[in-house]
Amino acid sequence: MEITLILGISILSLLFAIYLATSVLKNDQGTNAMQEIASAIKEGAEAFLRRQYKTISILSVVFGIIIFCIYYFVRELNQHDIAIGLTTFQLAIYTTISFIFGALCSGIAGYVGMFVSIRSNSRTASAAMTSLNKALQIAIRGGAVSGLFVVAMSLLGVGGLYAILLAMAPADPVAAEAYTKQIPYLIVGYGFGASFVALFAQLGGGIYTKAADVGADLVGKVEAGIPEDDPRNPAVILTL
């Protein structure tokens, strides 16, 4: 019953995030000049995201193989693993699959968040020309999509893996109880996979943001003669 409730809440959260994203994307994109700038931002952000995710995918596969080898060749079964009839191969494959699934869920959440964010900037600027309240709503909803997806995908991933392994529990009540207690240790790789992708995404995003910040300062100085970090430079405000 509890796991069904958790999965239901996760799915409802994802549906609400999709609703917020749809409501943001329905708004006007602004003038041609706004759309031109937004298009350039979108092109750069999507190129960065493709390159970053390609590298992260390769590293995730490599680390997944390393985790499998460690659990299969190095880690020894403890008394709880033996009590529920778990083999070394099963332990290794469960942990590895959890790691890959966690990385996949984290990647999806990051991609969706970026997808909505780079499309909400021009819509926020356009709405600000007529209503600050509407602009604030678009900005908050655009950011909320990312937050909801991160939490909902994490909860759905952990709950889904737990439900799958729970369905594989032995028929004997005593063995089933011991097996249920071991499930969290079998899916511990999920958290590692999600954190692995988030860590690299954060590092890459920091580098990307700093590059944009430096570029904004240089353009302001060279082309407009504006001092560094001057609020009259819109690009400086954008990269804060």
C-alpha atoms as a printed R data frame, in Angstrom:
    type eleno elety resid chain resno      x       y       z
1   ATOM     1    CA   MET     A     1  0.000   0.000   0.000
2   ATOM     2    CA   GLU     A     2  2.779   2.428   0.981
3   ATOM     3    CA   ILE     A     3  4.810   1.798  -2.163
4   ATOM     4    CA   THR     A     4  1.704   2.304  -4.318
5   ATOM     5    CA   LEU     A     5  1.071   5.652  -2.631
6   ATOM     6    CA   ILE     A     6  4.684   6.724  -3.222
7   ATOM     7    CA   LEU     A     7  4.570   5.778  -6.897
8   ATOM     8    CA   GLY     A     8  1.234   7.557  -7.280
9   ATOM     9    CA   ILE     A     9  2.575  10.763  -5.729
10  ATOM    10    CA   SER     A    10  5.629  10.591  -7.999
11  ATOM    11    CA   ILE     A    11  3.521  10.243 -11.122
12  ATOM    12    CA   LEU     A    12  1.206  13.077 -10.041
13  ATOM    13    CA   SER     A    13  4.249  15.294  -9.450
14  ATOM    14    CA   LEU     A    14  5.544  14.533 -12.936
15  ATOM    15    CA   LEU     A    15  2.163  15.303 -14.451
16  ATOM    16    CA   PHE     A    16  2.009  18.610 -12.565
17  ATOM    17    CA   ALA     A    17  5.515  19.473 -13.771
18  ATOM    18    CA   ILE     A    18  4.410  18.751 -17.342
19  ATOM    19    CA   TYR     A    19  1.394  21.014 -16.792
20  ATOM    20    CA   LEU     A    20  3.661  23.840 -15.582
21  ATOM    21    CA   ALA     A    21  5.970  23.373 -18.564
22  ATOM    22    CA   THR     A    22  3.027  23.484 -20.960
23  ATOM    23    CA   SER     A    23  1.663  26.640 -19.353
24  ATOM    24    CA   VAL     A    24  5.069  28.330 -19.681
25  ATOM    25    CA   LEU     A    25  5.553  27.349 -23.327
26  ATOM    26    CA   LYS     A    26  2.110  28.700 -24.273
27  ATOM    27    CA   ASN     A    27  3.164  32.283 -23.542
28  ATOM    28    CA   ASP     A    28  4.306  34.790 -26.136
29  ATOM    29    CA   GLN     A    29  8.010  34.633 -27.042
30  ATOM    30    CA   GLY     A    30  8.334  38.393 -27.465
31  ATOM    31    CA   THR     A    31  9.603  40.574 -30.282
32  ATOM    32    CA   ASN     A    32 11.796  39.391 -33.137
33  ATOM    33    CA   ALA     A    33 14.849  40.796 -31.374
34  ATOM    34    CA   MET     A    34 13.965  38.854 -28.207
35  ATOM    35    CA   GLN     A    35 13.449  35.678 -30.193
36  ATOM    36    CA   GLU     A    36 16.752  36.138 -32.000
37  ATOM    37    CA   ILE     A    37 18.661  36.465 -28.725
38  ATOM    38    CA   ALA     A    38 16.716  33.596 -27.160
39  ATOM    39    CA   SER     A    39 17.486  31.428 -30.194
40  ATOM    40    CA   ALA     A    40 21.207  32.077 -29.818
41  ATOM    41    CA   ILE     A    41 21.039  31.191 -26.111
42  ATOM    42    CA   LYS     A    42 19.060  28.038 -26.885
43  ATOM    43    CA   GLU     A    43 21.510  26.947 -29.579
44  ATOM    44    CA   GLY     A    44 24.501  27.379 -27.273
45  ATOM    45    CA   ALA     A    45 22.843  25.724 -24.276
46  ATOM    46    CA   GLU     A    46 21.648  22.718 -26.275
47  ATOM    47    CA   ALA     A    47 25.063  22.247 -27.877
48  ATOM    48    CA   PHE     A    48 26.651  22.329 -24.433
49  ATOM    49    CA   LEU     A    49 24.066  19.875 -23.080
50  ATOM    50    CA   ARG     A    50 24.597  17.409 -25.937
51  ATOM    51    CA   ARG     A    51 28.353  17.442 -25.462
52  ATOM    52    CA   GLN     A    52 28.099  17.175 -21.705
53  ATOM    53    CA   TYR     A    53 25.626  14.293 -21.750
54  ATOM    54    CA   LYS     A    54 27.724  12.418 -24.291
55  ATOM    55    CA   THR     A    55 30.694  12.534 -21.927
56  ATOM    56    CA   ILE     A    56 28.554  11.687 -18.896
57  ATOM    57    CA   SER     A    57 27.026   8.699 -20.729
58  ATOM    58    CA   ILE     A    58 30.453   7.257 -21.504
59  ATOM    59    CA   LEU     A    59 31.654   7.793 -17.935
60  ATOM    60    CA   SER     A    60 28.444   6.256 -16.535
61  ATOM    61    CA   VAL     A    61 28.966   3.080 -18.557
62  ATOM    62    CA   VAL     A    62 32.613   2.885 -17.471
63  ATOM    63    CA   PHE     A    63 31.741   3.347 -13.802
64  ATOM    64    CA   GLY     A    64 28.872   0.886 -14.143
65  ATOM    65    CA   ILE     A    65 31.341  -1.767 -15.317
66  ATOM    66    CA   ILE     A    66 33.693  -0.902 -12.461
67  ATOM    67    CA   ILE     A    67 30.868  -1.223  -9.912
68  ATOM    68    CA   PHE     A    68 29.868  -4.604 -11.348
69  ATOM    69    CA   CYS     A    69 33.455  -5.865 -11.133
70  ATOM    70    CA   ILE     A    70 33.858  -4.653  -7.553
71  ATOM    71    CA   TYR     A    71 30.643  -6.311  -6.388
72  ATOM    72    CA   TYR     A    72 31.287  -9.488  -8.377
73  ATOM    73    CA   PHE     A    73 34.996 -10.057  -7.789
74  ATOM    74    CA   VAL     A    74 35.860  -8.117  -4.611
75  ATOM    75    CA   ARG     A    75 32.871  -7.857  -2.281
76  ATOM    76    CA   GLU     A    76 32.043 -10.961  -0.333
77  ATOM    77    CA   LEU     A    77 28.517 -12.002   0.557
78  ATOM    78    CA   ASN     A    78 27.523 -11.319   4.162
79  ATOM    79    CA   GLN     A    79 25.291 -13.506   6.307
80  ATOM    80    CA   HIS     A    80 22.166 -11.579   5.321
81  ATOM    81    CA   ASP     A    81 22.861 -12.055   1.608
82  ATOM    82    CA   ILE     A    82 23.403 -15.770   2.129
83  ATOM    83    CA   ALA     A    83 20.274 -16.072   4.280
84  ATOM    84    CA   ILE     A    84 18.017 -14.888   1.440
85  ATOM    85    CA   GLY     A    85 19.841 -16.978  -1.174
86  ATOM    86    CA   LEU     A    86 21.453 -14.050  -2.966
87  ATOM    87    CA   THR     A    87 24.341 -14.879  -5.294
88  ATOM    88    CA   THR     A    88 27.350 -12.704  -6.025
89  ATOM    89    CA   PHE     A    89 26.183 -12.187  -9.602
90  ATOM    90    CA   GLN     A    90 22.716 -11.094  -8.494
91  ATOM    91    CA   LEU     A    91 24.172  -8.601  -6.035
92  ATOM    92    CA   ALA     A    92 26.476  -7.172  -8.697
93  ATOM    93    CA   ILE     A    93 23.805  -6.937 -11.390
94  ATOM    94    CA   TYR     A    94 21.207  -5.379  -9.057
95  ATOM    95    CA   THR     A    95 23.636  -2.696  -7.901
96  ATOM    96    CA   THR     A    96 24.854  -1.960 -11.427
97  ATOM    97    CA   ILE     A    97 21.354  -1.685 -12.862
98  ATOM    98    CA   SER     A    98 20.384   0.616  -9.979
99  ATOM    99    CA   PHE     A    99 23.403   2.801 -10.737
100 ATOM   100    CA   ILE     A   100 22.586   3.077 -14.449
101 ATOM   101    CA   PHE     A   101 18.909   3.715 -13.719
102 ATOM   102    CA   GLY     A   102 19.775   6.428 -11.205
103 ATOM   103    CA   ALA     A   103 22.073   8.099 -13.725
104 ATOM   104    CA   LEU     A   104 19.340   7.909 -16.381
105 ATOM   105    CA   CYS     A   105 16.688   9.473 -14.119
106 ATOM   106    CA   SER     A   106 19.051  12.261 -13.089
107 ATOM   107    CA   GLY     A   107 19.924  12.917 -16.724
108 ATOM   108    CA   ILE     A   108 16.261  13.110 -17.738
109 ATOM   109    CA   ALA     A   109 15.503  15.557 -14.926
110 ATOM   110    CA   GLY     A   110 18.443  17.754 -15.939
111 ATOM   111    CA   TYR     A   111 17.519  17.731 -19.612
112 ATOM   112    CA   VAL     A   112 13.873  18.611 -18.992
113 ATOM   113    CA   GLY     A   113 14.870  21.396 -16.603
114 ATOM   114    CA   MET     A   114 17.258  22.899 -19.157
115 ATOM   115    CA   PHE     A   115 14.726  22.461 -21.979
116 ATOM   116    CA   VAL     A   116 12.098  24.515 -20.155
117 ATOM   117    CA   SER     A   117 14.514  27.075 -18.682
118 ATOM   118    CA   ILE     A   118 16.037  28.150 -21.992
119 ATOM   119    CA   ARG     A   119 12.563  28.618 -23.435
120 ATOM   120    CA   SER     A   120 11.105  30.530 -20.517
121 ATOM   121    CA   ASN     A   121 13.630  33.417 -20.590
122 ATOM   122    CA   SER     A   122 12.223  35.252 -23.612
123 ATOM   123    CA   ARG     A   123  8.673  34.551 -22.466
124 ATOM   124    CA   THR     A   124  9.457  36.067 -19.067
125 ATOM   125    CA   ALA     A   125 11.013  39.149 -20.690
126 ATOM   126    CA   SER     A   126  8.019  39.530 -22.996
127 ATOM   127    CA   ALA     A   127  5.525  39.250 -20.132
128 ATOM   128    CA   ALA     A   128  7.486  41.825 -18.107
129 ATOM   129    CA   MET     A   129  6.656  44.446 -20.755
130 ATOM   130    CA   THR     A   130  2.992  44.298 -19.777
131 ATOM   131    CA   SER     A   131  2.761  42.681 -16.332
132 ATOM   132    CA   LEU     A   132  5.440  42.070 -13.714
133 ATOM   133    CA   ASN     A   133  3.116  39.630 -11.941
134 ATOM   134    CA   LYS     A   134  2.757  37.503 -15.080
135 ATOM   135    CA   ALA     A   135  6.511  37.620 -15.681
136 ATOM   136    CA   LEU     A   136  7.125  36.421 -12.131
137 ATOM   137    CA   GLN     A   137  4.641  33.586 -12.578
138 ATOM   138    CA   ILE     A   138  6.354  32.409 -15.773
139 ATOM   139    CA   ALA     A   139  9.794  32.582 -14.160
140 ATOM   140    CA   ILE     A   140  8.705  30.675 -11.044
141 ATOM   141    CA   ARG     A   141  6.861  28.030 -13.049
142 ATOM   142    CA   GLY     A   142  9.822  27.566 -15.361
143 ATOM   143    CA   GLY     A   143 12.113  26.997 -12.379
144 ATOM   144    CA   ALA     A   144  9.578  24.791 -10.589
145 ATOM   145    CA   VAL     A   145  9.579  22.335 -13.494
146 ATOM   146    CA   SER     A   146 13.223  21.498 -12.832
147 ATOM   147    CA   GLY     A   147 12.711  21.158  -9.078
148 ATOM   148    CA   LEU     A   148  9.639  18.947  -9.415
149 ATOM   149    CA   PHE     A   149 11.279  16.700 -12.008
150 ATOM   150    CA   VAL     A   150 14.370  16.166  -9.844
151 ATOM   151    CA   VAL     A   151 12.355  15.172  -6.772
152 ATOM   152    CA   ALA     A   152  9.698  13.182  -8.650
153 ATOM   153    CA   MET     A   153 12.209  11.234 -10.764
154 ATOM   154    CA   SER     A   154 14.262  10.407  -7.665
155 ATOM   155    CA   LEU     A   155 11.207   9.209  -5.770
156 ATOM   156    CA   LEU     A   156  9.840   7.321  -8.761
157 ATOM   157    CA   GLY     A   157 13.178   5.640  -9.436
158 ATOM   158    CA   VAL     A   158 13.741   4.454  -5.878
159 ATOM   159    CA   GLY     A   159 10.104   3.459  -5.448
160 ATOM   160    CA   GLY     A   160 10.016   1.672  -8.793
161 ATOM   161    CA   LEU     A   161 13.158  -0.357  -8.091
162 ATOM   162    CA   TYR     A   162 11.862  -1.209  -4.632
163 ATOM   163    CA   ALA     A   163  8.519  -2.334  -6.051
164 ATOM   164    CA   ILE     A   164 10.206  -4.528  -8.688
165 ATOM   165    CA   LEU     A   165 12.457  -6.253  -6.171
166 ATOM   166    CA   LEU     A   166  9.584  -6.557  -3.705
167 ATOM   167    CA   ALA     A   167  7.590  -8.414  -6.341
168 ATOM   168    CA   MET     A   168 10.466 -10.921  -6.580
169 ATOM   169    CA   ALA     A   169 10.353 -11.717  -2.857
170 ATOM   170    CA   PRO     A   170 10.182 -15.417  -1.879
171 ATOM   171    CA   ALA     A   171  6.858 -16.951  -0.911
172 ATOM   172    CA   ASP     A   172  7.966 -18.016   2.570
173 ATOM   173    CA   PRO     A   173  6.980 -15.253   5.064
174 ATOM   174    CA   VAL     A   174 10.206 -15.483   7.099
175 ATOM   175    CA   ALA     A   175 12.426 -15.428   4.012
176 ATOM   176    CA   ALA     A   176 10.323 -12.645   2.496
177 ATOM   177    CA   GLU     A   177 10.795 -10.471   5.585
178 ATOM   178    CA   ALA     A   178 14.568 -10.967   5.508
179 ATOM   179    CA   TYR     A   179 14.586 -10.293   1.757
180 ATOM   180    CA   THR     A   180 12.594  -7.064   2.185
181 ATOM   181    CA   LYS     A   181 15.108  -5.759   4.718
182 ATOM   182    CA   GLN     A   182 17.921  -6.306   2.211
183 ATOM   183    CA   ILE     A   183 16.252  -4.441  -0.683
184 ATOM   184    CA   PRO     A   184 17.643  -0.999   0.318
185 ATOM   185    CA   TYR     A   185 21.163  -2.433   0.113
186 ATOM   186    CA   LEU     A   186 20.456  -3.855  -3.341
187 ATOM   187    CA   ILE     A   187 19.355  -0.499  -4.785
188 ATOM   188    CA   VAL     A   188 21.984   1.641  -3.078
189 ATOM   189    CA   GLY     A   189 23.574   2.167  -6.492
190 ATOM   190    CA   TYR     A   190 20.630   4.326  -7.538
191 ATOM   191    CA   GLY     A   191 21.692   7.192  -5.298
192 ATOM   192    CA   PHE     A   192 25.270   6.902  -6.488
193 ATOM   193    CA   GLY     A   193 24.189   7.023 -10.140
194 ATOM   194    CA   ALA     A   194 21.940  10.036  -9.643
195 ATOM   195    CA   SER     A   195 24.637  11.881  -7.668
196 ATOM   196    CA   PHE     A   196 27.270  10.927 -10.251
197 ATOM   197    CA   VAL     A   197 25.393  12.633 -13.093
198 ATOM   198    CA   ALA     A   198 24.401  15.596 -10.923
199 ATOM   199    CA   LEU     A   199 28.024  16.137  -9.886
200 ATOM   200    CA   PHE     A   200 29.335  16.250 -13.442
201 ATOM   201    CA   ALA     A   201 26.388  18.372 -14.575
202 ATOM   202    CA   GLN     A   202 27.089  20.858 -11.795
203 ATOM   203    CA   LEU     A   203 30.787  21.069 -12.650
204 ATOM   204    CA   GLY     A   204 30.086  21.435 -16.354
205 ATOM   205    CA   GLY     A   205 27.341  23.967 -15.725
206 ATOM   206    CA   GLY     A   206 29.667  26.037 -13.564
207 ATOM   207    CA   ILE     A   207 32.279  26.135 -16.316
208 ATOM   208    CA   TYR     A   208 29.633  27.028 -18.904
209 ATOM   209    CA   THR     A   209 28.233  29.826 -16.720
210 ATOM   210    CA   LYS     A   210 31.667  31.267 -16.036
211 ATOM   211    CA   ALA     A   211 32.451  31.255 -19.774
212 ATOM   212    CA   ALA     A   212 29.220  33.150 -20.422
213 ATOM   213    CA   ASP     A   213 30.071  35.598 -17.633
214 ATOM   214    CA   VAL     A   214 33.524  36.320 -19.050
215 ATOM   215    CA   GLY     A   215 32.091  36.658 -22.552
216 ATOM   216    CA   ALA     A   216 29.478  39.141 -21.322
217 ATOM   217    CA   ASP     A   217 32.143  41.262 -19.632
218 ATOM   218    CA   LEU     A   218 34.361  41.244 -22.715
219 ATOM   219    CA   VAL     A   219 31.537  42.200 -25.071
220 ATOM   220    CA   GLY     A   220 30.470  45.010 -22.756
221 ATOM   221    CA   LYS     A   221 34.005  46.376 -22.495
222 ATOM   222    CA   VAL     A   222 35.063  46.021 -26.139
223 ATOM   223    CA   GLU     A   223 31.854  46.835 -27.999
224 ATOM   224    CA   ALA     A   224 29.984  49.164 -25.633
225 ATOM   225    CA   GLY     A   225 32.725  50.507 -23.380
226 ATOM   226    CA   ILE     A   226 30.846  49.413 -20.264
227 ATOM   227    CA   PRO     A   227 32.904  48.523 -17.156
228 ATOM   228    CA   GLU     A   228 33.044  44.946 -15.877
229 ATOM   229    CA   ASP     A   229 29.913  43.720 -14.036
230 ATOM   230    CA   ASP     A   230 28.099  46.965 -14.803
231 ATOM   231    CA   PRO     A   231 24.296  46.547 -14.419
232 ATOM   232    CA   ARG     A   232 23.796  48.480 -17.661
233 ATOM   233    CA   ASN     A   233 25.045  45.382 -19.483
234 ATOM   234    CA   PRO     A   234 22.007  43.035 -19.836
235 ATOM   235    CA   ALA     A   235 24.289  40.035 -20.336
236 ATOM   236    CA   VAL     A   236 25.774  40.581 -16.876
237 ATOM   237    CA   ILE     A   237 22.307  40.366 -15.318
238 ATOM   238    CA   LEU     A   238 21.567  37.249 -17.373
239 ATOM   239    CA   THR     A   239 24.634  35.386 -16.090
240 ATOM   240    CA   LEU     A   240 24.032  36.150 -12.403
